[in-house]
Amino acid sequence: MAYINTEITTRVENDSLLASQLNVVAVANKDNLAAIVDERTSRIDGDTALSTQLNTVTALNTKNAAAILSEATARTDADTALAKQITTVNAATAATAAALVQTETTARTAADTALANQITTAQSTLNGNIASVQTSLSTSINSANGKISSLGALYTAKVSVNGLVGGFGVYNDGTSIEAGFDVDTFWVGKTLANKKKPFIISGSSTYIDEAMINQLTFSKLRDESGNVVVENGKLKATYINVTTITGGSFTGYTWPASGLTGFYLGPGGLLLGNGNDGKYFQLTTNGDLYTPGLNIVNGVTTLTAANIVNTLNVAGGAITANSSAQGASGTCPGSGQVDVAACNIDVGTSGNLGVIITISAALYSDQNCSAHMQILRNGSAIYDTGTSLSGGWWQTAQGAFHDRSPATGTNTYTMRCMNLPASSDPGSNKAFNYRQPIIICSGAKR
């Protein structure tokens, strides 16, 4: 089947103006579908002007799916101006591989506010492994009574692989600039010459190849009386207790009172934390180990508590699976409903960020009427969208919904065409035809 359709609509009512254009180019056979849908709308209502453009480029077969979704909105009214664009490039192969790049850009102004924000996410999934990169740029200026009340500029970059998350950020509030790095190893150097990195922070250690310090004071190398602990480059033996080392609230090889903590290292062994609070680490001189959930005594390990983290969980809204389906063409009877397409998606066991469901279909009626499409999760309706059909024309209806609270595990999402009772929608109760019903689901966890 090959299909091309263009629909142009204009309307003028009092101070309300409307112009829209819908273009559909699609081909399909038993196992393949390719479609391009472009919808443009401009509207003026009083002092509000609104323009939107939705564009979908889709190709899929029984094993693979690819889609490019673009949504752009520009709106002005008496007080504000808003521009927003979301672009998503998505590809999936069976249930093992998926890749996504999404960019969301927003600009908003008012008499006392100026905001700009852009978030870009790139994510790949293969055989349960997930890698993602996300960058965020944000600026904001706010005023009150003609005076600046707050302003700031923020840039962050986050990288995540199978649950290991790190990155860096820079923030400027007009009075100070702060930068932070959440990494295992940080280094500064030049790799063009001798490949040497003169400054490295790795874990909790700092390595400096060569340092020139004008003045250096060891406050921790003096005793309470101010006496020097280091003399002639050597630590004085009088300041070393090789029998017992204690810190915090410990005075010996016994736990301190509840609420206190510290450490002990001596003839009895090693104590950390506080056993009276259930948070402790104990190592005896004969090699036995005791913790709240793990004991090793005489070489035998006893595990009494465990929290096994699913390595598929990723921070920030990561895409873990994509699912899509195309239903057959058919007719929705008056005062009736038809389930036209359905797909399954597994969002995991906990911490999911929800599922984004997109539905679309070409609709036709020989008379003016209202048509409705629903999204159902596991048989229960969670989203409804209505479309006014002009008799004698094929029109493309689309809808998208972010299901923020899916059930854990596998969920079934169904696309339904339906008519509402005449008491709810006077334009319903009229049969309409549908073609190429498509449902696409993208799931995410954190």
C-alpha positions in Angstrom: 0.0 0.0 0.0 1.2 3.5 -0.8 -0.5 6.6 0.5 0.0 10.4 0.1 -2.4 12.9 1.6 -2.3 16.7 2.2 -5.0 18.5 4.2 -5.2 22.3 4.5 -7.6 24.0 6.9 -8.3 27.7 7.5 -10.9 29.3 9.8 -11.8 32.9 10.8 -14.2 33.5 13.6 -14.4 37.0 15.2 -10.9 37.6 16.7 -9.9 33.9 16.3 -7.8 32.9 13.3 -6.7 29.3 12.5 -4.5 27.8 9.7 -3.3 24.2 9.6 -1.7 21.8 7.2 -1.3 18.1 7.5 0.9 16.0 5.2 1.2 12.2 5.2 3.4 10.1 3.1 3.3 6.4 3.9 4.0 2.9 2.4 3.4 -0.4 4.0 3.2 -4.1 3.2 2.8 -7.2 5.4 6.1 -6.8 7.3 7.2 -3.2 6.8 6.1 0.3 7.3 7.5 3.6 6.4 5.8 6.9 7.1 6.4 10.6 7.3 3.8 12.7 9.0 4.1 16.5 9.2 1.5 18.7 11.0 1.6 22.5 11.2 -0.8 24.8 13.0 -0.9 28.5 13.5 -3.6 30.1 15.7 -4.4 33.6 16.9 -6.9 34.0 19.7 -7.2 37.5 21.1 -3.8 38.6 22.2 -2.4 35.1 22.1 -0.5 33.8 19.1 0.5 30.1 18.9 2.4 28.1 16.2 3.2 24.3 16.5 4.8 21.8 14.3 4.9 18.1 14.8 7.0 15.9 12.5 7.4 12.1 12.7 9.6 10.0 10.5 9.1 6.3 11.1 10.3 3.0 9.7 9.8 -0.4 11.1 9.6 -4.1 10.3 9.1 -7.3 12.4 12.6 -6.9 14.1 13.6 -3.3 13.8 12.2 0.1 14.5 13.5 3.6 13.8 11.8 6.9 14.5 12.6 10.6 14.4 10.2 12.8 16.4 10.3 16.6 16.4 8.0 19.0 18.2 8.3 22.7 18.0 6.1 25.3 19.8 6.2 29.1 19.7 3.7 31.1 21.8 3.2 34.8 22.7 0.6 36.5 24.8 0.2 39.9 26.5 2.9 39.0 29.1 5.2 36.2 28.0 7.0 34.6 25.1 7.8 30.9 24.9 9.8 28.8 22.4 10.3 25.1 22.9 11.7 22.3 20.7 12.1 18.6 21.4 13.9 16.3 19.0 14.2 12.6 19.5 16.1 10.1 17.3 15.3 6.5 18.3 16.3 3.1 17.0 15.7 -0.4 18.3 16.5 -3.9 17.2 14.4 -6.8 18.7 14.6 -6.6 22.5 18.4 -6.5 22.7 19.6 -3.2 21.3 18.4 0.4 21.4 19.9 3.8 20.8 18.4 7.2 21.5 19.5 10.9 21.1 17.2 13.5 22.5 17.5 17.3 22.7 15.1 19.5 24.5 15.5 23.3 24.2 13.4 25.9 26.0 13.5 29.7 26.0 11.0 31.9 28.0 10.8 35.6 28.7 8.5 37.9 30.6 8.8 41.5 31.9 10.7 40.2 35.0 12.1 36.8 33.9 14.5 35.4 31.2 15.1 31.7 31.2 17.0 29.4 28.7 17.6 25.7 29.0 18.9 22.9 26.9 19.2 19.2 27.8 20.8 16.7 25.4 20.8 12.9 26.1 22.6 10.1 24.2 21.9 6.5 25.2 22.8 3.1 24.0 21.5 -0.3 25.3 22.7 -3.7 24.2 22.1 -7.1 25.9 21.3 -5.5 29.3 24.2 -3.0 29.2 23.5 0.7 29.2 25.7 3.7 28.4 24.5 7.2 28.4 25.7 10.8 28.3 23.7 13.9 29.3 24.6 17.5 29.1 22.6 20.4 30.5 22.9 24.2 29.9 20.8 26.5 31.9 20.6 30.3 32.4 18.1 32.3 34.4 17.6 36.0 35.5 14.7 37.1 37.7 13.7 40.5 39.0 11.3 41.9 41.6 10.2 45.6 41.8 12.7 46.5 39.1 15.7 44.9 40.8 17.5 41.7 40.0 16.5 39.1 42.6 18.4 36.1 41.3 20.6 35.1 38.3 22.7 32.1 37.4 24.4 30.1 34.7 24.8 26.3 35.0 26.6 23.7 32.8 26.7 20.0 33.7 27.8 16.9 32.0 26.9 13.4 33.3 28.1 10.0 32.1 26.6 6.7 33.1 27.5 3.1 32.4 25.5 0.2 34.0 24.7 2.2 37.1 28.1 3.9 37.5 27.4 7.6 37.3 29.9 10.5 37.3 30.4 13.9 35.7 31.2 17.6 36.3 29.4 20.9 36.6 30.1 24.7 36.6 27.8 27.3 38.3 28.0 31.1 38.3 25.6 33.1 40.4 27.1 36.5 39.7 29.1 36.6 42.9 31.1 33.4 42.8 31.9 30.5 40.4 31.9 26.9 41.6 33.0 23.8 39.7 32.8 20.2 40.9 33.9 16.9 39.5 32.3 13.5 40.5 35.0 11.1 39.1 37.3 8.4 40.4 40.4 9.9 38.9 41.1 13.6 37.9 44.3 14.7 36.3 45.8 17.8 34.8 48.7 17.6 32.3 49.8 17.9 28.7 50.0 14.8 26.6 51.8 16.2 23.6 55.3 16.0 25.1 56.3 13.5 27.7 52.8 12.2 28.5 53.4 13.1 32.2 50.4 14.1 34.3 51.9 16.3 37.1 48.7 16.5 39.2 46.4 13.5 39.8 43.5 12.9 42.2 42.6 9.2 42.3 40.1 8.0 44.9 41.0 9.7 48.1 44.7 10.2 47.2 46.4 13.2 45.6 49.6 12.8 43.6 51.8 15.8 42.8 54.9 15.2 40.6 56.6 18.4 41.6 55.4 21.2 44.0 56.6 24.6 44.7 54.9 25.9 47.9 55.7 29.3 49.4 54.6 28.3 52.9 53.4 25.0 54.3 52.2 24.4 57.8 51.4 20.9 59.2 48.7 21.7 61.7 48.1 18.0 62.3 51.8 17.4 63.0 51.8 19.3 66.2 50.7 18.2 69.6 48.2 20.0 71.8 51.0 22.0 73.5 52.4 23.2 70.1 55.4 20.9 70.2 56.8 19.9 66.9 56.0 16.2 66.1 58.4 16.1 63.1 62.1 16.9 63.8 64.9 16.7 61.3 62.6 15.1 58.8 61.7 12.3 61.1 58.6 11.5 63.3 59.4 11.5 66.9 58.9 8.1 68.5 57.4 9.6 71.6 54.3 10.5 69.6 53.7 6.9 68.3 51.7 4.5 70.4 52.4 1.2 68.6 50.3 -0.8 71.1 47.0 1.0 70.8 45.6 3.5 68.4 42.2 5.1 69.2 40.0 7.8 67.7 36.7 9.4 68.4 35.0 8.1 71.5 36.9 4.9 71.9 39.1 4.4 75.0 39.7 0.6 74.7 38.6 -2.6 73.0 34.9 -2.0 73.9 32.1 -0.2 72.0 31.3 3.4 73.3 27.8 4.4 74.3 25.1 4.5 71.7 25.3 7.5 69.4 29.1 7.8 69.7 31.6 6.5 67.2 35.3 6.3 66.3 37.9 3.5 66.0 40.2 1.2 68.0 43.3 -0.7 66.9 45.2 -2.7 69.5 45.9 -6.1 70.9 42.2 -7.1 70.8 41.9 -6.3 67.1 40.2 -3.5 65.1 36.9 -1.8 65.9 35.1 0.7 63.6 31.7 2.4 64.1 29.5 1.3 67.1 28.1 -2.1 67.7 25.5 -0.6 70.1 24.0 1.2 67.0 24.1 -1.8 64.7 26.6 -0.1 62.4 30.1 -1.6 63.0 33.1 -3.4 61.7 35.1 -5.8 64.0 38.2 -7.7 63.1 39.8 -9.9 65.8 43.4 -10.8 66.1 42.7 -14.4 65.0 41.2 -13.2 61.7 37.5 -13.4 62.5 35.3 -10.7 60.9 32.0 -9.3 62.2 29.6 -6.8 60.5 25.8 -6.3 60.8 25.1 -8.4 57.7 28.3 -10.5 57.1 30.4 -12.6 59.5 33.5 -14.7 58.7 34.4 -17.0 61.6 37.0 -19.7 61.4 37.0 -19.3 57.6 33.2 -19.8 57.3 31.2 -16.9 55.7 27.7 -16.2 57.0 25.6 -13.7 55.1 22.6 -12.5 57.1 21.5 -9.5 55.0 22.1 -8.4 51.3 20.9 -5.7 49.0 21.6 -6.8 45.5 21.4 -3.8 43.1 20.1 -4.5 39.6 22.9 -3.1 37.4 20.3 -2.2 34.7 19.2 0.7 36.9 20.5 4.0 35.5 20.2 7.6 37.0 18.3 10.6 35.1 15.6 9.0 33.0 17.6 6.3 30.9 16.0 4.4 28.0 16.1 0.7 28.6 13.7 -0.7 26.0 11.6 0.2 23.0 8.5 -1.6 21.7 6.2 -0.8 18.8 3.3 -2.4 17.0 1.2 -1.6 13.9 -2.4 -2.8 13.7 -4.6 -3.6 10.7 -7.0 -1.1 9.1 -10.6 -1.3 10.1 -13.8 0.5 11.1 -14.9 1.8 14.5 -18.7 1.5 14.7 -20.9 4.2 16.1 -21.2 4.1 19.9 -18.5 1.4 19.8 -14.8 0.8 20.4 -12.0 -1.3 18.8 -8.6 -2.2 20.2 -6.4 -1.7 17.1 -2.7 -2.2 18.3 -0.8 -3.3 21.4 2.8 -3.8 22.5 4.6 -5.0 25.7 7.5 -3.3 27.5 9.4 -4.3 30.6 10.2 -1.4 32.9 12.0 -3.5 35.5 11.4 -4.0 39.2 12.0 -0.6 40.8 13.0 3.0 40.3 11.6 3.3 36.8 11.1 6.8 35.3 8.0 5.7 33.4 7.0 4.9 29.8 6.4 7.4 26.9 3.7 6.1 24.6 3.1 7.6 21.1 0.0 6.7 19.0 -1.0 7.7 15.5 -3.5 6.6 12.8 -5.2 7.9 9.7 -8.9 8.5 10.3 -11.8 8.9 7.8 -15.5 9.5 8.0 -18.0 10.4 5.2 -19.5 13.0 7.5 -18.4 15.5 10.1 -17.9 13.7 13.5 -15.7 13.3 16.5 -13.3 10.4 16.9 -11.4 9.4 20.0 -8.3 7.4 20.6 -7.3 6.0 24.0 -4.1 4.5 25.5 -4.7 1.6 28.0 -2.2 0.2 30.4 -2.9 -3.5 31.3 -6.6 -3.0 30.3 -7.2 0.4 32.1 -7.5 3.6 30.2 -4.8 6.2 31.1 -5.1 8.7 28.2 -7.7 10.0 25.8 -7.5 12.3 22.8 -10.3 13.5 20.5 -10.1 14.6 16.9 -12.8 16.4 14.9 -13.1 14.7 11.5 -14.2 16.6 8.4 -16.4 14.4 6.3 -14.8 13.0 3.1 -11.2 13.6 4.2 -8.5 11.3 5.6 -6.9 12.9 8.7 -4.0 11.9 10.8 -4.6 11.8 14.5 -1.7 11.6 17.0 -1.2 11.5 20.7 1.6 11.1 23.2 1.5 10.4 26.9 4.1 9.9 29.7 3.0 7.1 32.0 4.8 8.0 35.2 3.6 5.1 37.3 3.6 1.8 35.3 3.4 -1.5 37.1 6.8 -3.1 37.8 7.8 -5.8 35.3 6.0 -6.2 31.9 3.2 -3.8 31.0 0.9 -4.1 28.0 -0.1 -0.8 26.3 -3.1 -0.9 24.0 -4.3 1.7 21.4 -8.1 1.9 21.2 -10.3 3.7 18.7 -13.7 4.6 20.1 -16.8 6.7 20.1 -18.1 8.5 23.2 -21.8 8.5 24.1 -23.7 11.4 22.5 -24.3 12.8 26.0 -20.5 13.2 26.5 -19.6 14.2 22.9 -22.5 15.3 20.5 -20.1 14.7 17.6 -19.7 11.0 18.4 -22.0 8.0 17.7 -20.8 8.0 14.0 -18.7 5.3 12.5 -15.3 6.1 11.2 -12.5 4.2 9.4 -8.9 3.9 10.6 -5.7 3.0 8.8 -2.1 2.2 9.9 -2.7 2.4 13.6 0.8 2.6 15.3 1.8 2.5 18.9 5.4 3.1 20.0 6.6 2.7 23.7 9.9 3.9 25.2 10.6 2.8 28.8 13.1 4.2 31.2 14.6 3.4 34.7 16.8 5.1 37.1 
